Amino acid sequence: MKMMMMMMLIRMMMVMMMYFSTGLEALILTQEKSLSVNLEDNIKIPCVVTDSSTTWVISWYQQKAGGGPSFLLADSSRATGLPTRFTYSESGSGYTENLHINGITAEDEAVYICACHGCGDLHSDAVQLSAWTKSHWGFSLDNNAE
């Protein structure tokens, strides 16, 4: 029996650099350009921070089609009700922050936002994108894959 699997493609949609309103040097976040995954795969989306001279906190957000960004997690802080298959880790002497998603499902189709805030706030209910440096990743489904 063939098990039909959908392919997901994570594509970087935008890399943007901004200066923080505090006047500190800008942090630049970068991510790989693409990563192909299958349903049920375990994936890691890295977010590399280029500046180690300032205090910063990475937060991860998910933005589904037609909606705004929703907070997922940051270090030890998690959104209420977030499945345990979404986790966070640091690597590379603390300059790479990773979002892990175990057991990818079709419901995970979204844009994933890596946001770095220089003032130490973990997240805000009203995300002020003008004060954040961000990178976006998006999933797209390939319904013809087996």
Order of alpha helices (4+ residues) and beta strands (2+ residues): beta-beta-beta-beta-beta-beta-beta-beta-beta-beta-beta
